[in-house]
Amino acid sequence: MADTPSADPLSSKKTSFNVNDLIWASVDGEGTSPGKARENGLTTPHVVELLLAGYVNGTIKVTAGRYVRGRSRSPHVVSITSRTHKAAAEKVAAEKSPDGIRSLSHLAEVLLAAYTRGDIVITAVGHASDGVATR
């Protein structure tokens, strides 16, 4: 059973997040605008994965504020790891009252909005090859 994709915690899970369309476009890009994710050398699924993982690990704290109804929200689908999806969904369910987060979509919207404002910064770290480091 451990060989099946559903048993693999690193397998991808397509997840739909109902997020404000303007917030999503500022991360993902729209028209000729590359979006903040691409400007930072990332993809939107990577950004969503990293933000949710940071929330689950406690390195990103959330103060949700009020969930504003009536904003233009659409379902946006990205693939994230099954492990992150499960952990984030469980934490949202367990901490629904303390942090004011109503759902996984609400959490994603709050995190993506903070990312677009620059309140959360994701830094990509890489390793230079020996040849590059010695030049």
Secondary structure, 3 states (H helix, E strand, C coil): CCCCHHHCCCCEEEEEEEEEHHHHHHHHCECCECHHHHHCCCCHHHHHHHHHHHHHHCCCCCCCCCCCCCCCEEEEEEEEEHHHHHHHHHHHHHCHHHHCCCCHHHHHHHHHHHHHHCCCCCCCCCCCCHHHHCC
